[in-house]
Each structure stands twice: as structure tokens, then as C-alpha cells.
């Protein structure tokens, strides 16, 4: 079977000698590559990948003799075919090409990122982003993940610029007026991990981490924002080397902040690239969430140095495991780095976003067959990262952390420098634990959706009867899907003790024998299972009674989250959600609060008049006492999560609760923050900016835009920029939307801003009109992967008129690079509209 996206294996590379000369002002580059190859069978053609490159010269050398070739470029197939007059013999040869290309503005391949320096001069950085298949835009290569080779890279640059790549510099000398910077050979690795960056960058002194020099590079003037990222990188590298029981596979580690970046970050071996907000920060003036994002992302990328770079997927169907596992590891590292952040509790929020897509008929299996690399583009989504990480965590908790890690170590040791299929990982863990890991995981990986576990107790209270059904929001048909569900059951008994039971539910139902009659039961103990739970009325009553007693933070979170999901599915009335959450005014966990408030916010999107006032009053009576406990001012005893909780409560009371006193106080804090930023704690400042934006008139919007322009950290810029999405005044929203389409808002950020504006309660239609009118321009200017992210704003739309308009527009304007994701957004929008249809009238009746 021939796949047009797979290159012939007759000639394969093992080392690239690659030299590039970028011209930053002209936005062009010239390159040469000499590729040492092995010819496996006699052939007169050599086929490799190339696109958007001009090849000026090419030849093949065998035994010191140079052979001419003819070059044929096929832009559609993204291939370059070299044809010789005689067949190459089996054995070693060198394939040489001389080529030219453009430094593009599309944030992929070898591209231009720009920034304005302190003197107001525009400066250019030439940088790379190759995953999945854009290395071929920078140099001709065998651009498939299982064709690994070593890379010896040389960059010719202007005198005062920085040059970095995957390995350490071995020579830096001036030749003919240009600097020639040569890097050490890399380990054998995939082309999508190659990176080279040239530009006016500042660089920190290296920190030695067990023999690896670690540095951060950033645009000039931002070195003071690097120590936190360096500290995280140092911690992560040590943690990961220990976890995998293998030293870091590269020889140096540069973390590079790039002003224009289509993704969050990219795990190029030894040369990891980031959005500025995900690497640079002033920890004294950043929110816990902003800092946590940085730790997560650095840890994630560094986990890839082993899981991804050292052991790599055979083909792009394996992307999900690469990303899911790195996400799982990021959570472990962050949890170890700052235990007080309670990272696994916070992960509940991410798991909820995965549930929210996976409860749709338009969901997909985590892994699916991938023929073309483009098929895998849809894999970079919430199902890969968040659901993937959640099911890995579920497995780890079921097997035990030490047992699971033993399996991972075995896998890494067996496959280092190689390529694997997903099943290789399960087999290694199965071997290490003796559990049916492949069978369990196949049921989660190869079918979409997730179950809801029904739980009832038999009369004696000693036996639990559990069942499984697929959970969907719009359930119109029965579904026979079955999962192998690892259940961890925690229950209380009359003597006051707490016990645990484990079971694997593989059929439609199962009876679980308990050691003693239970007084209360949690079936998803510690909340790591990727399933919903529906308790019998009796059990549910017992659980709710325990909500502020025996239940852990994650378990309370799960109770609220599962209840809200059943409201969206229409099996529970919103009134019951309101009754449940009314019991949470004593709650002290910020993730639980966020989940409660997100549900209330969704109801607030469509209630009007008295019903809205009633909802606001409910928010005030729920949030008011909690904020009183937290206090408005920072306390000596506060931890990071206390700051975050205070900010969440202030935002809710002022915005959702429409509390006049809180609004006045927010206004004071906003003025204080603008006059003297360090005087307001960062989490509170971020909340205050959002509330102020929501209520803003022309002056406040001008202030916020001005602060966005002059932000002293990437986080501050972003905080002010994204707050503009909350503006309620339509005239002011017009200004925001206009701004979003100017070059002032980088194309890496504009789609997110516009997406949030579509979700704006008052101004969704205005934002949608912008999409309508500028669709072609947006597709031309914004990174390809960001278009569907922008459209994610439609998920929150409850207005049937706007929803119909959106359906009609999207039918005419498809997003071919993200068809499935778009279908998910549309179905989710229908869920929102359905919620309004059911609950709008009910809540108004009161
Ligand atoms: Zn990743």
C-alpha cells in the first residue's frame, strides 16, 4: 500500500550538515545542506521533502565522485525528486543541495518575528517552528518523525546578533565580514525538532544543571523577567531526569521567548521556544494562574526532551500520546515544584473542559488513523491534551504511582533514540504491573466519549451496584459503548472509619462488595476517573450531607461539576444546581468556587429582569460571606491560592453579583493600580481590570488600551488586552474590535481576543459581525491553527437568532484545517441554546 505522504525508504539520511544565511532585512535566506545517506537498494532517484524553496543546485557524491542530478519540485506533494543518469549503488552517499527561501510572516517554517525596541525601531528575529511538517519549508529533508538523523548546524549571521540552535556552539568566527556560528552535532532525532534562531536577543548567564548549561534568551530589556523561568527549568530538568531514570539527552538547554508564536511553546531539543507570556514574568507582580501557566509549560516542554524527543512516535497518529503524556508530566512537576498550588485540584477545571467537548456526539476517539500529516492537525486539542492527560492520570492512580513509573522507566530504557507505537507504552506498563493495561487503555483511546457511572446501594448497604452508559448532552439515541472503568471507591462506615475499594467495571454493570455497610460513598475517589457519576437519591443525599465534611476538594469539585453537566444534559433542573451550590457558602477551595461560579455565569447569560436580579442576589448571599472571610486586603498569612480565591470572589461579587459596594471598591482599586501597579496584589489587580472593563465607558477603555500598550511585563499586556473582551457598552466594544484588527494586536493574540468577544453576553452579535466582514482577511493574516480557536467563542452563544446566523455562515465558510473541532463548537452552541430554551422560562417563573 503506498501512501503519498510517506517517502520511499530506499535512501535514508543519518546526518545533515546544514548551513543557513538569513538576511533579516530582506526577509530571505540562503542555505546549503549535505546529507549523509545510506542507499538500501540500487536506485536512480532520491526523494525528499521540500516546499516553498528554490533549489539552485544539487548533486550526489559516492566514493568521492560527484554525480549530476536533475531536480524536480512538486509543490503539491511537497517533494523534491533528484534523478541521476545511473542508479546509485547500495551503500553510503552524500546528497547535496543549495537552496533559497523567504522568511515568512505565517509563524511556521523559518519565519520572521518582529518587535519595536526602546528607540522605536522595528527589529527582526528569524526563528523556526517545524512541527508537524514545516522543516521542509526551511531545508530539503526527509521530514517524517521516524526518519531520525543527526544535525550539524551552521549559521552565518551579522556581527552583533545572537544565534542559537539545538546544541552548544563549537566555533564562532568571522569569515568574510560575517560571523560563522557552528553548533555541535545533535543526537539522532526527528526533523520536526530542529530549530535555529537568529536575532537581537539578550541572554542570561548559563546555570549549570548537573552538567547541562541552561539559559534563557529574550528580546532586549527583559532579562529581569528571566529568573523565575530559569528556576523552573532547573527544577524540572532534575525532577524529570530522576522520574525517567535517564539523564537529559541533549548537551545544552536554551529557552527562548519569541514575540510572535503560533503555539504556546515548542519542544525543539535543547532549544525550546515560547510565547513571551509563558516564559518571562515578574513573580512579585504576576497572578498565581499566570505563574502556574509558566511552570506548566516549561515542565511540559522539558518532559518532551525525553518523551517525544528521545523516544518519538512512529507517525503522527502518536501525537496524542506525546502531548497527553507531557501534559500529565507537567502536572506532576508543577505539583512537586509548588505543592501549595494543589495542582491536581486545579486540574479539575481542565478536565471539565475535556468533558465538555467529549460529551458531544461530534467528539472523537483520542487516537485515530492518520494518513496525511494534515489529518493530525486536529489532534492539537482539548481531547489530546486534557482528556489524554486525565486518562493517563486515571491509569496511574489505579495502578499506583510507583508501579506506573516502573513501567515508564522500562519503556524509556527500551526505546531511547527510537520510535514507538502507543501500544508499546501500554505493553511496558503491563509487563511492569501485571494489570491488563492495554485492554483498559484501548477502551479509552480508540472510542470517543466517556461513561456516566450509575451508583446504587443494595438494601444491606454492603453492596454497591454500578452501571455504565455513555454520557452525552444531546442524547437522542442509546449507545452501546463500553469502557474498562477503573473505580476507586471511598466510603464511610457507622464506626466513623473511612475505607477504600477498587474495582474494574468492564461490562454493563457490576456489584462491588464493601467490608461494612456504608453511610456515605464516593465512587470517583480523589476525582481522577474520567467519568461522570450519578448516585441514587439516597446515596446522593448522604454525599451532599458530607460535602463540607469527608469530601476532599477534588471530590466536592466533582459533585458540583457532575451536577452542572446533568443540567446541560437536561436531566437535572438548574434549580437543583442552585440548591446544591447554596450549601457552599463555607467553601474555601478556589477551584470549587470557579466551577460553581462558571455554572452561575452560564445561567446569567440568558436570564432577564427579575430573574436576573434574583440570580444576582443569590450570588451576593453565596459569595459575600466567603469574601468577608478572605477580606479585601492581603494578609500576612495568605498563600498563593488565598490570593487567587480573594480575586475570584471579588470578581464574582462585583460582576455576577452586581454588588454596588463591591463595584465602588473595585473602581478605587483600579485607580490605585493604574497609578501605582505594585500597590495592588496581582491576582486582585487582574480581577479588578476585568470588572472595570465590563463596566467601562470611553475613559476607562482608553486607559485599559493605553496600559495594554505600555505593559511592563508580558502578563500585564495580556491582562489588559484580554480584559477588553468583557466590555459591555456596544460603542466601546466597537473600539475594541477595531483595535483587534490592527497590527497593534499581534496575530498570535487577536484570534483569542475576538473569540472572547463572541462569547460576550451583550456584544456577541457585534463581534460575530466582525468575523462575518473580515473572514478572508482573518484567514490570510492569522495563524492557521488559530481560526477555530477564535470560533470557540460560539460555544457560549445562547441566543437562537445569533446561533442561526452562525450556523448559516459556517456552512458557507468551512475551516478545512479543523472540521471536527468546528462541528464540536457548533454542537456545543446548540447545547447552550437548549439550556436557555429549557431554563429561561423556568428561572423566570422562579
Ligand atoms: Zn507538547
Boltz pocket constraint, residues with backbone or C-beta under 6 A from the ligand:
constraints:
  - pocket:
      binder: B
      contacts: [[A, 265], [A, 267], [A, 300], [A, 301], [A, 304], [A, 322], [A, 323], [A, 326]]
      max_distance: 6.0
